[in-house]
């Protein structure tokens, strides 16, 4: 019997379906995207940093490689202040606060923390419109790598949907993600940031003076969830007559509690524009005390819109917080204080103070800059609303006695005395033994208008919203306040060189100077206003980029 083997038959290959043009384009796109990532992985295998080795940058090595053109990618950017900012966030462990649950997300393809960091970079770079994100923020690939994006994501995107010609995602994806953040998550992020800064000792040197103020964010009536209010304005017509015109305002209102010396926001709320700000005073103070701890908030200076007798009483008795607030013209305590300030009796409860000014001549007029004369009056009891709700109801009784409240009256300003009955009256729970010190405390309230609201709107694009919804407006405002507070902590509290420059000149001027330096490097012609130390390397940089 002879054994024979069956001839081996080659397996039949299955015919693959022919790829379409779209599938072939996606295949080529994946191949191109994985090539730089593989090259980066091969490089990192050779030199891998250990946790014990700090990551530094050798400027001499960078200059030596720039001169002969030994680089693969060269770009000019204006975000030199962002590198220490991101290092500061890691130092105070801010990234742990970004672990939000993301209740408004159905599925999370990009971590919520990375989305928030991406939007914070948009705020720091001063990008007002979301339409400018692909051409401004997403082109800064080195910057996006610092917050966790990989080379594959920057070139091919985080998913296969859409035509991502530039950036890890579509611009609308970032806007929709920010809009999905809930109110509880945004408030939790701001409050946790203030608490973390307080635990790091940022408020140890604070004198405890805080300002409370509101700022309107005007929009069009097409926003969802927008509020509406009416205000009368004085205008001059063609005949030169002053008339009052009623104006309809649509929008929202942001109310913040601001530390005037450190320039930090410790509590905030966003409401429709028709909500009165006096209803949010106690809630914001309670939140600020919970964030910073008891005893941090000692003096609160407020605008006239926050004047409420029961609120002032609760702040003084419950929270042990003194207040300084201007009085209204129609109040009885204002009339009583003005009548007593002209009394020359030395035995009365009056304390006078005056500060000499400096003689100046402006526009043909002479004035005393800084001159002010004040009178302190103590224990005024004609403000019947100053007390509890039950106390205010008994103000018509014969045995009613009001609670004592002090007042500071300004009788002269800039060398010009006020006419009788037109003096400025300020109510306070502080002692008026030194009325000038009380008036100086209220003068710090201007810092929240100039260094906070004005800087936020002009330099941080606070009033440039993502979408026409209340959720998008609220998310944009809260993330801007968080970024502004963190930057203020780095620049003012930690006294960094770049931070002091930005705090002194403002964010807009700093960005303009950075762009001027970059433009001078590109043109190889230093400007007279440019102070860039790297102008001498412009020729090497241009030669490297051209090769």
C-alpha angles and dihedrals in degrees: 000000000000119000116220131191125228114244111255112247117209113238115256113247118231114237111243118225113253114257121241122233091258092051092048091050091051090049093052090046092054092048092051091046095051096049098072090041091055090047090052091049091052091052095047091052090062097049114024119172119231124217090249093056114080116225109242136163122234106215093192092055090048091051092046091054094043094055098060092033098249095156134097100211131023126182138163118229139174100216101096090130093057096069095065089040093058090045089053091052090054091047094056091040093242093153090071089062091060092069093108122166093236097219093176094058122092093194131002116220094159117039114256091231091058092048091052091048090050091054091046089056088052089054094047092050090053096241105163102182126052088220090069094056097090094051098039114024101027093052090062094084095164090055094049090051089060091064096048110277115138127221091252092054092048093051104033102021132240093282140014096251120111132359105293103188092163132014138015095280145006118278091240090055090062092046093049092047093053091047091055093062108109127229092250092053093049093048090046091054094050094044093046090050092054091046092050092050090049091051089052090057098252092136098045093099095041115120089214099248113141132177126216118200142145131225128196122234105203120208139161122275089252093080116107113241093014122154129225132211138166126230132181117228131189116235137170117237128209092274092057094252121141110234134174118239125190114230127194115220126196123192146064138294129227117205116193138181107218133191102224100201099045093031095227131144111228101173136009143168134194117215136162115280093251093062112100115238095222090071091064100050100095094041092054093045091050091050092048092051090049091050099045103026132245118310097027097099107059107150127029122195116195142176123252091261090071094056110129125145098216092047092051090049093050092048092052098043105029103032099025091230122146119218138204116196135155118251125234122251095239097052121111093225089058092056092047093049092049092050093049097046091069092054111114095194107125093204094063127095093269130128119186128202136175136183119204115230135211120259112243136169118214127168091349094306128110121221142163106242111213096010116141136162119200138177125205119214120188134202103019111173104182096096097096095181092060101103141041123325092257091050092053092052092061096055093110093056122106093233094049116129119183125226117261119258129174128227138198117206122198108213099173135025129185090353094303115112120220118243116250109278094022100079119129113249125201123190119214143165090213119101112266098213086116106031093178091061090052092050090048089054090057090047088066088069089080089069092070089055097046107028095033117027098024093045092045094052098042102034105023101037094237092163096047104095132195101224139359097261134100091236092056092048092049093048093048093050095047095047090047091051091048092051092045091051094048092048091048091052092052094045103038107024099039094038098222118177095240091042093054090050093051093044092050099043101029131241096276094053091045092053091047091053091047091052090047091054092050091048091051091052091051093049093042087224114108115220123228090241094048117101098181113144093204099065091107090063093054093099093051091046093049091047091049094049092047092052 
